[in-house]
Amino acid sequence: MKIGQISIKYKYFILSLTIAILLFGTYSKMTLKSQMSPDTNSPSVTVLAQYPGASAQDVINDVIEPIENVFGSLDGIKNIKSIGQDNVAIIKLDFNYGINVDQAAIDVQNSLSRIKSELPANLPEAKVLKFSTSDKPVATISLSSDSVDLREIRQIAEEKIAFDLQLIDGVASVSYFGGNETQVEIQLDRSRMNAHGITINQINSSLLMNNIKAPGGKITDDGKEVLVRIEDEFKNLEDIKNLGIKTIDGNKVYLSDLGEVYFNTGDKESAYVYNGSDGIALMITKKSDANTIDVIDNLKENITDLEKKYPFINFEIAQDDSIFTNQMINNMTISVLTALLFTMLIIVLFIKNINQSLVISASMPLVFMSTLGLMKLSGMKLDMVTLSALILSIGFVVDGAIVVVENIMTHYNKSKNIIQAAIDGTNEIAMPSIAGATTTLIVLIPLLFIKGFVGEMFRPLAMTVIFAITSSIVIALIVIPLFTVMFHKFSFKKIEKAIGYISEPFNKMMDKILEIYIILLKKSLSNKLKMLLIIVVLMGLSGSFIASNGIEMLPKFDGGTTFLSIELEPGTKVEETLTVVDDIESFLELEKNIESYDVQVGYEKNSAMIGDFGIMGTNQALFTINLLPRTDRKETIWSFQERLRFELKKIPDIERFVVKEKGGTATSSSTAPLDIRISGDDEEVIYKLASNFEEEVKKIQGTTNIYKSVNMDNDQILIKTNEEELRRLGLSTAEVSKQIYIALEGINSTTINTVDANNIDVKLIFKEQYRNDMDALKDINITSPIGAIVPLREIAEFESGKRSNMITKENLENTIDIYGYIDSRAYSHVTSDIQKLIDKYPVPTDYSIKLSGESSDMGESMKDMLFLLILAIIFVYLILVPQFKSFIHPITIMASIPLVIIGIAPALGLTNKYVSMPVLLGFILLAGTVVNNAILVIDQTILAKKTGLSTNEALISAITVRYRPIMMTALSDVVGMLPLAMQLALGSERFSPLAVTIIGGILSATFLTLIVIPVLFAGFEEIKEKFVE
């Protein structure tokens, strides 16, 4: 049984299958998971280790270097980036694509366990996190109250609300920001302690020994085992105040006699502001495999319950990633429908017959429902990549239905009944249709197997287009014949008459164009060399324009969210930073295009989030500013950012700032589009190199927001101990360091549980007068193991200076990065100028300056795309050889591929697009599609020659016969991609160059194929005839 008979013989099965496709497709659309874009980051694991009291250099020496050495042997490790900052170590491990992140995290944890003995004894256990420190929360909840203070809200948030939210499916972590924690603070009077011969370590030990809850074993009572527990805990402040401390003469004094004991919020280290009001932030980070929209929908349901549970707390979702994702998906869906309507209009204009137009149009929703079903079965997601692929597919998927319907009607017009015409017409066109689709599919298949960023970004697009084209061929050959028979009996004469007022002038215009084509073709066949020379010149000019136009990895898109990071003078307190925040808020409040904003000031302990200037400090603030959707405002996000930068320059207290949009880099793991890395051994040398080079980069046209990753402007007092004195007292430098830290920063000694709250820290710290200046530092008493007490000034010397509070390393090398952004210039032009600067810049031996980050990623990705393009051309040729049983005809056909350059160049120029990965993907897709028109022309020419026509006559006959179907498929392809090219949907900016490239390429290749391919065919035929003679 031939394929044409299946549709007619099994019509009830086909109708049932059609209904099943529609139902399953609808279900798939409703249940497919959604996200903004695919996760293109390589698998990463982050290690976070707190090292209280340690400087950045101590963190590097004592923590990071031992850990780095053991991580270097991990399987699949690609890159190790380390940040040593005061009190904390962060090590980010990037693994090769394809590595299982869960197994990688286990391997990392095992490696840490093996070297535990090599790490400082007082180092808390490091955390192993299966997400990148650059990952942003998908939602931020603002908590505030008109009746309860922030301290109490913070307490409730930590102990109760966060626990409820952590249980939501897909939530990876819940972190807090703002509103200081409640603690018991014991402000010690050093003079009273000295009078009694009591040290802070002694008080700490007494607190620990008298606040115990521990197992005491078990006893047997009446034949039963009974557990014994010891519970002697502090229940309130009075218990702590009345703690007896042994003096040097053997007596006891109460702790309250040595200082003040009270509840306090401690030093303010963080603050959170939402739309101008103080609050507490709960930041929700999702698991890597979780769906953003599902997580936030579940989050909103939980918030509704929490609002009932805590009516005195105002819950507001300050940041919500699902809003843009939903808007983008809705916009893209509308663009798909718009593209369908445009395509249907072209079909109606060409065909004029409503029956046939309806049959062809009916194939499109069927194809898309089938595609969505296959995406569901494959575990794919709806995002800007797959939705862009659906829009791109519209023109491609209708081609098969057009060819089948036209061929069926050709047989019907030969006086066959409609059923026989459907069978014969489908059988005749089946293999050419499959062959035509194969040339498009074959260029996409390598994308399914390529590794790295290109594979992660474009694999979903390739799979979607493959599903769509495959579905279109199956539906065209199995369903369309039945639909043609079924719709044939309906009459739409009145509608066709009304449409005729538009279609008749349109078709007359197309006929006139055909006449012009025939004239041009005849002249071209008489002047082959001149015509080919003109084409070669046009290709050369177009290629030259494309090469000089500039390159970028991925186009920017206006997602409506701007991040602003500011940094003030080191040492600035949160309260002072908030004053500058108020100045910036005054500007934001006047902006009509701002929907909402929030601000994080300072830092939170145990945070692994890295900002633009490292882990945030009290002198830093991060604004997240949400503008109205792009479709609801006239101003672009980049115009707003320029005005914001102008205002920020007016504020003198701001030492550095960075303004950037969400999605401003090709990958979320990139800190900035520009990344220039300076490497070497000596930190001071690389810092000087970075500072000088930074100023040179700022002079390059198109650069903006240039800044170093590290600044060495933090005040430092360097203490150098007297080794001889330390030996005499039996002290080590480490012990002295620990005692200094406790004296200046205090120590969280223990915790207490009260009626109102659990696990409240009890902090020991000297009163401020004992830790606020150099004399206080020198007067710190150091206790030796034998109980001798000596002031620090007697065993050490003091030196003031500057230092960095952060040290960065990349693959074991000390590094400083210069980051930056690009404005109004091609990325490749800017990096080319930077590379020229690097090449001539004097660098000491064993030091280096190189472009890193997105620049190196772009180089690798572009090589991958060019490799795929070459592979696509080879595959197309190999498919055409057996189809035409010739090695020459495929070359003639493939000459249509370079013709696309002539259309792409003006298309990119007119739309102001740079060459990017989507543009190169457009080249690849065109290599598989534009040859189809040439196939039709050459195939028809060979058939015509068999009837006895000369080569030139056969070519003119072939163009006349194939002109309308070629034009119809080309124009349907073009109008189907217009919504994407016109950037009608939110987020479509990223892939609009792909549509622009295909539109330009299809138009030039279609119009020139009808001239160039016949000229080449005739030329090869002449050469062949002379060779035979």
N, C-alpha and C positions, 0 to 999 in steps of 0.2 A: 504494500500500500504506500502510495506517494503522499508527501506531506499535505498537498492540496486537498486530498480526500478526507483527512482527519477531521477538519473543521465541519464539513458537511455531514459526514457519516455519524459522528458522535456529537451532534449539536446540543443535546441535552446535557451531556457531560461538560461541554465547553461552556454552556450557560451557567451551570452550577459552579464551575471553576471560576468564572468571571465574578459571580456573586461572592464566592469565598475570598477571592483576591481583594475585592472592595471591603469586605468585612474585616479581614485580617489587617489590611492596610490601614483602615480607620483605627482599629485597636492599637496598632503599632504606633501611629502618630500620637495617640493619646498617652501611651505608656513609655515611649522612648525617653531615656534619660536625656537631660539637657545640660549644656555647659556653654560658656562663652567661646572657648577655643580648646583644641586638644592640648594635653599636657606634653609639651615638647622637651621638657627638662630631662636630662639623664637621671637615673636613680641616684638618690643622695641620702646620706645619713649624717646627722650632726651630733657631735659630742659636746656637751656643755658641762664644764667643771667650775664650781665656785671655789675660790682660794682667798678667803678673807684676809685683808691686811697686806696682800702681796702687791708689789708694783708690777707694771707690765713686763719689765725685764725678768723679775722673779718668776712670773707666770710662764714666760718662754723657757727659762732655764730649768725650772723644777717640774713643770707639768707638760708643756707642749712638746718639747724635744724628745723626752722618753716615749711619749705616746706616738709621735710622728714616726719614730724609728720602727716601731712594731707594726704600724699600719701600712708601711711601704710594701710588705709582703702579702697583703690581702689579694685574693683573686679578683680580677676584673677592675682593679682600682685605676682610675683615669687621672684624677687630680686631687691633691690635698691642699686645702687652703686653711691657714691657721691665723687666728687673731688672739693676741695676748693683750688684754686690757687690765687696768687696775682691778684686782679682786676676781677676775673671771677669765677662763680660757674657752675659746670656741674653735672647734676643728670641724671643718666641713669636708666630707669625703664624697667626691663625685665618681660614680661607677660607670662602666661602659653600658650602653643601651643593651637591654636584654637580660641584665643581671636582676635576679629576684631581690627586691629591696628588703623583704622580711628576712631572708637568709643572710643578706649583707649585714643587717642590724645584729643578728645573732653572732656572726663572725667578729664584728666590731666589739661586742660585749665580751666575747671570749678572749679577745686580744687584750682588752683592758684588765680582765681578771688575771691574766698571766703576768702582767707587769705591775700589779698592785704594790708589791714590796718595793719597787723602785720609785714610787711616788711619795710625796710628803705624807707623814703619818697623820697630820691633822687635816688632810684634804677630804672633804665629804665625797661620797660616792658620785662619780660622774653620771650624768643622764645621757642616754642614747636615744635620739629622736629620729623617727623615720619621716621627717619632712625637713625641707630646707629652711634655713634661718631667713631666707628672703621671701618665704611664703607669707602672704598677707592673710589676715582673717577674712572669712567670707561674710561675717556679720559682726557688728558691734552694737551692744545694747547699752543705752544710757540709763542709769538709775539715779533718781533724785527724789527729794521729798520736801513738802512745805512744812512738815511737822516734826521730822526726825533729822538729826544732824548726820553728816556724811560718815562720821566714825561708826555710828550704829549701822548705817546701811552697808558699809564695807564689811562689817562683822557678819551680818546676815547673808550678804552676797557670797562671802568665802565659805561659810559653814553650811549653808542650806541651798541657796539658789544655784550656785555653781555645780553642786552635786546633782541636782535635778537636771540641769542642762547637759551635764556630762553623759547622762544616760540616753540622750537622744541618738537614734541610729545615724551613723555617719560622722558624728562629732569626734574629732581627734583630741582636742584640748580646749579648756576654758581658762583664760587668764584674766587677771584683774588689772585695773589701772586707776589711780587716783584715790583720794580719801585715805589718810594714813591709818595704819593698824593700831588698835589699842594695845598698850603694854604697861606692865608695872615697871616704873623707873625708880632705881635706887641711886640718888645723887649723893655720892660719897664726899665727905670733907676730909681731905688728905691730912690736914694739920691734926685733926682729932685722931685719925688712924695712927699717925706717927707717934702721938703722945702715948697711945696704948700699945705700940709695937705691933700693929695689925696690918697685914698686907691684903691687897685685893684678891690674890689667889686664895688666901685663907678664908675670906668671906665667901668666895665662890664655892669652895669645898664644903663649907658649912651649909650653904643653901642646898647643894646637891644631896648631902648626906641626910638632911632632915626633911626631904620632900620625896618620899619613896613609895612606890607601889610595886611589889615584887612577889614572886612565888616563894613559899616557905617550905615546900615539900608536901608530904601527906602523912596521915596517921590512920590507924585502924580503930574504929569505934563500933562496938557491937557487931563485929564481923564485916563492917562496911568501910570502904576506903573513903576518907574525907580529905579534901584538899585544904592546905593551909596557905593563907596569903598574908602578907604584911602590907598594911596601908597606913602610912603616916604622912599625909599630904597637907600642903597649905590650902586652906579653904577661902581665905580672905586676906586683906592687907594687914590686919592685926596680927595674924599668925606670922607674917614676915617681919613686921616691926618688932615683935617680941622674941625673935630668934636670938639666942645667946651666943656671943662670940668670945672665945677665950683670949684674954690679954696676955702680954709678955710676962706679967707677974703671977699668972695663974688664976686671976679673977675672971669674971664674965661681965660683958656689957651688952646691952641690947643693941640690935642693928640700928634702931631708930636714934640711938645716941651718936652713931657714926655718920649719919646723913639723913636725907629726907626720902620717905617712901610714899609714892602716890601713883595713881593711874595717869597715864599721859599718852599722847599720840606720837611722841618721838619727833625727830627732825623731819620736816616736810621734804620728802624726796620725789613725790610725784603729784600731779594734778591733772584733772580731766575737765574739759569744757565742751558742752554741746550747745550750739546756737547761742553762745553768750552766757549760758548758765552752768555753774559748777555741778559736777556729778561724779558718779563712779562708772567706769566702763567695764563691761564684760565682753571680752573678745573671743569669738568662736572660730576655731580653725577646724576645717573638715579633714577627714581622711582622704588620702590620695585617690581612692577608688569610689568615693561617695559622690552623689549628685548634688550640686549646689542648690538647685531649686527645691529638691526634696528635703534637704537638711534645713533650709530656711522656712519652708512650709511647716515642717514639724516644730521648728523653733517657735514660730508664731502661735501655734496651738498651745505649746507649753507656756508661753508668755500670758496667754489668756487665762490659763489656770493660776499662774503665779500672781496675776493682778487681783484675783479673788482672794488668794491666800494672804497677800500683803497689800491691802488697800491703801496703806499710807505711803507706798512707794510708787513713783511715776516710772513706768517702763516705756521707753521709746527706742525704736530701732534706728540708731544713728547712721549706720552703714549697712547696706544690703546689696550684695553682689547679684542677687537674683533679679533685681529690678532691671538692670541693663540687659541681663541675659534674656529675660522675658520679653523686653521691648525689642531686642535684636531678633529673637525668634519670630515674634509676631510680625515685625517689619519684613523680615526675609520671607515669611510665608505669603504675605501680601505681594511681595515682588515675584514670587513663583506664580501666583495667580495672574498677576499683570502680564508676565511673560507668556503665560498660556493664552491669554486673550489676544495679545499682539500676534502670536503665532497663528491662532485660529483666523484672525483677520486676513493675514497674508494668504492662507490656504483658500479662504472664501474668494478673495480677489482673483486668484489664479484659476481656480477650478470652476467657479460660478455655479456649480451644481450643489445644492444644499444637501442632498442625500450623501454624496461622496464627502463633502466637507464634514458632515456630522460623524460619519464613520471614522475619518481620520482624527477628528477632534476627540472622539470617544476613546481612542487609543491612549491619549495622553494621561488622563486620570488613572486609567488602568495601569499604565507603566509606572506611574508614581506611587500608586498604592502597592504595587508589586515590589518596587524598590524599597519603600519603607518597611515592608514585611521582611525582605532579605536583610535589611540593616538591623532589624529587631533580632532576627535569628543569629546574626553575626555578632551581637553584643555591642553594636556601634551606638553613637550618641548624636543628638542633634546639636550642632554648633555652627559657627560662622563658616567653617570649612565645608561641612557636609551640605549645609543649606546652599552655599555658593555653588557646590557641585550640582545640586538639583536644578538650580537656575541654568547653569551651563548646559545641562543635559537636554533641556527642552528642545533646542534646535536639532540636536542629534537624534533624539528618540522619535521624532515625527517623520524622519527621512524614510524609514522602512515602510511605514504605513502609507505614505504618499506613493512610493514606487509600486507597492502591491495593489493599491486601489486603482492607480492609473493603468497598470497592466491588465487587471481584470476587466476594466472598461474597454480597453483596446480589443480584447477578445470578444467582449459583448457586442461591440460595434461591427464585428465580423459575422453578425447574424447568429451567434450562439445564444442558447438560453442562459440566464444569469447564473444558474447553478454550475453548468458546464464551464462557463466563462470563469467563475471563481476557482474551480479546480485547475483548469489549464493555465490560467493567468498566474496562480500561486506557484504551481509546479515549475513554470518557466523562469520565474524571477527568484525562486528560493535560493539557489546557489549563488547567483550574483549578489543578492542581498546579504547573505551570510558572509561572503568574501569581503564586501564593502565594510560591514561592521567589524570584521576581523582586523582590518588595517587600523581601525581606531582602538580596538581593544589591545592589540599587540603592543602599542606604544605605551600603554598604561601598566601592563603587567610587571615590568621591571620595578616600578614604584612600590609594588607590594613587598619586595624583597630587599630593597636597599636599606642600609642601616643608618643610624645617626639622625641628626635634626631633620634632614630632608625627608627621610622615611616617616618619622613621627608626625611631621606637619602635613605631608601630602598623601600618605597612605589612605587616610579616611576619604579624601577627595577621589583618589583613584578607584577605591572600592565602590564608592557611590556611583560614579560614572559607569564603571563596569557593570554594576547591578542594573543600572537604568538602560544601557545599550543592549545588554543581554535580554532583559525583559522586553524591550521594544521589538527585538527580532522575533522572539517567541510569540508575542501577542500579534505582531504583524502577519506571521505565517499561520497561526493557529486560530486566532479570534477574529481578525479583520475579514477574512473571506466570509465567515458566517454573518458578521454584521453587514457586509456589503449586500448579501442576499436578502437579509431581513429588512434593511432600510430601502431597498430598491423599489418596493411596492408603494412607498409613500410619495406623495406629490407636494412640492412646495413652490408651485409656479408663481404665485403672487409675491412670495418672499424673494424668489430669484429675480423677478421683474424689478422689484424695488432695489435689490442689490446691484442690478445691472446698471443703474445710473452712476454707480461708482466704479464697478468692475470693468465696464466697457471702455471708458476712457483710460483706465489703468492698463488694460490689455492692449489697447491700440498703441499706447506709449511703449509697452514691452515689444510689440511687433515692430515698431519703428526702430527701436534699439537693435533688434535682430537684423533689420535691413542694413543699418549702419555697420554692424558687425561683419556681415557678408562682404560688404564693400572693402572694409579694412582687411579682412582675411584674404581676399583675392589679391590686394596690393601687397600684403605681407608675403604671400606665397611667391610673388614675382620678385620680391626684394628681401630674400631671407636673411642675408648677412646684415643688411642695414637694420632690419627689425631686431635681430638678435643683439646687434651692437647697441641699439637704443636701450634695450632691456638690461644689458650688462651695465651700461652707464648708470641707469636708474638704480639698479641694485647696488652699485658701488657707492653712489651718493647716499642712498638710504642706509647702507651698512655703516658708512662713515659717520652719519648723524647719530645712529644708535650707539656706536662705540664712544662717541664724544659726549653723549647726553648725560652720562653719569649712572652710577650703580648704587643701589641700596639693597639690604637683605630682605626686609619686608617693609611695605609702606606703613606710615603712621595712620592711626585712626582716632577719631574724636569720640572717646568713650564718656566724656562729660565729667571725669573725675581728675582733679589736680592735687598732687601732693606738694606740700611746701615744708621744707626742713630749714630751721634757722639755728644758728649757733652763736652764743654770746661769749664774752670773755670767760676763760676757764675759772672755775671757782664761784661763778654767779649762782646765787641761791634761787630756789624755785619761785619764791615771792617776787624777786626782781625780774626773773624771766617772764612771769605772768604780766608784769607791767608792760613789757614790750609786746606780748601777745594782745593786750588790750588795744595797743596802737594799731596793730594789724586788723583786729576785729572791727575797728572803727571804719576802715576802708571796706571790709567785706560786707558790713551791714548796709552799705549804700548801693551795693551791686544788685541790680534787678534780676540778673541771670543766675544768681546763686540760689539753689534750692535748700541746701543745708550745709553745715560744716561742723567738724569737731576738732579738738586740739588735745594732744598728749604732751605733757610737760614733765621733764625729769625721767626717772627710770624706776623700774620695779625689780626687786630681787628675783633671781631665778628666771629672768626673762632671757630668751634666746633670740629675740628679734633684733636684727641689725638695721639701723637707719643709714642715712647717707654719710654720717660721720662716725660710724661705729655704734657700739651699744650706747644708747642715749644716756646723758648725764643731766644734772640739774640746770645746766646752762643751755639746754637744747629743747626745742619744741617741734612737734610734727603736726601740721595741719592736713586734714583730708577735706577737700572742698568739692562738693557735688553741684555741678551746674545743671540747669534744665536740659532735657534731651536735645540733641543737635537739631532735631526737626522743629523744636519749639523756640529756638533763638536764632537771631541773625548773625551773632558774633561767633567765630570759631573759638575753640579752647585755646589755641595758640595766640590769638589776639588778646584774650583775657590774660594769659600768662605774661605777655609783654607789658601790659599795664601794671600787673602785680609786681613784676621785677622793678619797674620804674618807681613804684611807691616804696618798695623795700629799701632801695638805695637811699631814700631820704631819712631812714632811721639809723642814727649813728651808732647805737649800741650793738647792732647786728654785725658780727665779724664775718660770717659766711652764711650763704643761703643757697638752696637748690630748689628750683621750681620745675616740676616734670609732670607729665600726664600719665595716667594709668595705661599700661600697654605701650609705653614709650620705647621699649626695647623689644627686640625680636623674641627673646626668651625672658621669662620672669626671673631667672637666676642671674641675669646680667644686671650689674649695678647701674650702668649708663651706656649709651651707644658708643661713646668714645672711652677707651681704656688704654692708657699708655703706662706700661709697667717698667719701673726702674729697679734693677736687682743688683745685689752685691753683698759683701760681708759687713762692712762698717756702716752702721745706721746713720751716723752723722754725715758721711760722704754721700750716701744715697739721698738723704734728706736735702742736702745742699744742691745736688744734681736735680732733684725733683722741683725744688723751689725755683731754680733758674729756668728749667725747661718749661715749667708751668707758665711763666711770664711770656716765653716765646710762643707757646701754643695759643695764648689769648690774643696774639696779634694776627693769627690766621683767619682769613675771611670765612664766615659761616659758623664759627665756634661761639658757644655761649655757655654760661654756668660752668666754667672750668675751675676745678678745685682738686686739692690733694686729699688722699685718703687719711693722711696723718699730719698733724701739726705739732711741732715741738715748742709749744708756748705755755706749757703748764709749769707753774712755779714748783720748785723742789728744794727740800732741805736734805742734803746728803750727810748721813751720820757714819763716821769712821771710828770704829771701836779700837781701843788699845788692847792688843792681843795679850801683852804681858800681864796687864791688870786682870783681864778675863781669866787667864790661867790661875792667877793667884786666888781669885774668888771662886774658882771651879765653875765658871759660867761659859756658855757657848754663845756665839753670835745669834744663832737661831732662838735661843731662850731670851736673850736681850730683846730681839726683834718682837717676839711674842708679847713680852711685858710692855713694850712701848705701845704696841697696837692696842692692847687692852686699856692702857692708861688714856689713850687719845680717843679711841672709838668705842670703848666699852666692850662688854661681853654678855651675850644672852646666856644666862647661867642655867635657868631651868624654866618650867612652865607651871601655871596653876589653872585649876578649873574652878569657876565660880558658878553661882546660880544662873547668871545671864549668859556666860560664854565659856568655851573650852579652849585649852591650849593657848592661854595668854602668856606671851613671853615675859620673863622677869629679867630686866637688863640692869647690869651693874655698870656705872660710869662715874667718873669724877665730875665734880661741879665745874662749870664752865671756866671759872677763873684759874683752874689748874690745867687747862688745855687750850688756851686761846692765844698764846704768843710764844716767842722763842724762849723767854725765861722760864715759862711754865714747862716747856719741853725739856729744858736742861735740868729742871728740878725734879723730874720724874724719878722716883725711887726704884732702884733695881734690887731685887732680893736674890741672894745666892742660895744654893742648895743647903748650905749650913746655917741659913737664917741671917746672914750679914746683910745689912741694908746700906746701899750706897747711891748717892745722886748720880744721874746719868752724866752730868757734866764732868765728873771725876774719872770716867772711864771711856770718854769719847770726845771727838772733835766734830764741829758742825760747819757745813759749807752750803751756801745757797746757790741755786742755778735754775736752768730751764730743762725740761725733758718732755718726752711724749708720753701721753697716758695710754697709748696703743701702739703695738708693734705687729706688723702683718708679715706672713710668710706664705710663699707659694712653692709647693714641692721642695720643701726644706731650705729654700733660699729666702733671705731677708728681702722684702720688697716694699716699695711705696707705689701706689697707683695714682695717676692723674686721670680724673674722670671728667667727662664733659658731654655737652649736647650740641646738636647741629641745628642751625636755623637758616632757611632759605637757600640752601646749597646742597648739591648731591653729596651723599656720604662718601663715595669713592673719591671725589675731588678734594674733600677735606682731608681724608686719610692719606691721599697721595701727597698733599702738601706737608703733612706731618711726617711722612716717611722720608721726604726730601730733607726735612729739618733734622731728622734722626741721623741720616746718612752723613751729614756734614758736621754734626755736633760732636765736640771733643769729649770723649768718655775715658776715664782711667782704665787701666788694664784690670781685667777680672770683674768689671762692672758692665752692665748692659742697659740699653733703652730699647724697648720694642712695643709695637702695637699688639694689643692682646684683646681678650674678650670677644665682642661682636665682630671685630675686624677679622680675627683669625677664623671665627666661626663662618663668616661670610665667604672667605676664601675657600674653605673646605666645602661648603654647601654649593657654591657656584661650580666647583669642579665636578661635584656629584651630578648637578643638573646638566652640565655640558656632556658628561659621560652618558647620561640617560638619553639626551638628544641624539648623540651619535648612534647609540644602541637602537633607538627608535627607527632611525633611517635605515640601518642595516636590516632590522626585522621586517620593515615594510618591503624592502627590496626582495628579501628571501620569500615573502608570501606571494609577491607578484610574479616571480619567475615561473613557478609551476602553473599559475593561473593562465599565463599567456604563452607558456611553453617557449619562452624566449628570454635571452639575457639582454637584448637591446630594447625591446618595448618597455620593460620596467624602468630603464634609465630615462626614456622619453617621458613616461608618466611621472617619475619622481622629479623631473625638472620643474614641476609645479610647486614643489616645496620651497625653493629659494625665492619664488615670486612673492611669497608672503612678506618678505622684508620691505618691499616697495609700499605695501599698505601699512605695515606696523610702524614705520618711521613717522609718517605724518600723524598717525593715530596717537602715538605717544607724545608727539610734539604739541598737537592741538589740545590734548587733555592735561598737559604739563606733568606727565608721568616719567619716572626714571625706570631704567632697567632694574628688575628685581627678580626674585625667585618665581613669583606668579607670572611674570613676563616670560621667563624661560620655560615654565610649565606650559604656557600658551603656545610657544614654539613646538614643544613636544606633541601637544594635542593636534596642532595644525598639521604636523608631519603625517599623522594618521588619518586626517579628514580631507584635506584638500586634494589628495591623490584620487579620491573617489570620483570627482568630476572628470579628471583626466582618464580614469578607467572607462567611464561611460563614453567619452569621446573616442578613445582608441578602439574600444570594443565595437562600437557602432561603425567606425571607419573600416575595420577589418571585415565586418559583415557586408558593408556596402561594396567593398572591393571584390568580394566573392560573387557579386551580381554582375561584374564586368565593368564597373565604373573605374575611371582612372584615379590615381591617388588624390589629385586636387578635387575632382568631382566627389569622390567618396568623403573627403574631409568636409566639404561644404554641405553635403547631405547629412553627415553626422552632426554637425553643428546645428543645422536646421531642426533635426529630429530631437536632439538632446537639450536644446536651448532652454525650453520652458521648465522641464524638471530640474535642470541644474540651477536656474535662477530661483525657482520656488524653494528648493532646499537651502540655497545660500541665504536668501532673504529671511526664511523662517529661522535659520540659525542666528542671523544677525539680530532680528527683532526680539528673539527669545533671550538674548544676552543684554539687551538694552537696559533693563532695570538694574542689573549688577554694574554695568559700565557707568550708568548715571548716578550710582551711589545713592539710590533712593532709600535703602534700608540702613539702619544703624549698624555700624561695624562693617558695612560692605566696602569701605575704603580700602581695606586690607587686600581684597581680591578683585577690586575693580580693574586693576591693570591687566589681570588675566583675561577679563571680558573684552577690554579695549584691544588687547593684542589679537585675540581671536577674531573680533569684528574687523579690524584693519586687515588682518591676514586673509580672512575669507573673502572680503570684498576685492582685494587686489588679485588674489590667486584665481578667484572665479572669473573676473573680467579678463584677466590676462591669459588664463588657461585656454580660453576659446580662440586665442590668437597664437600664443607661443607654442603650445603643444602641437597644433597642426603644422606649424612651420618646422619644428624639430622632426616630427614624424615624416614629413615630406622630404626633409634633408637626409634623414637616415635611409629612406627608401631609395633616393637617388644614388646614394653611396653604395647601397646594397646592389642596385641594378648594374652600376658600373663595375663593381667587384665581380659580379656573376659573369658579365661580358668579358 
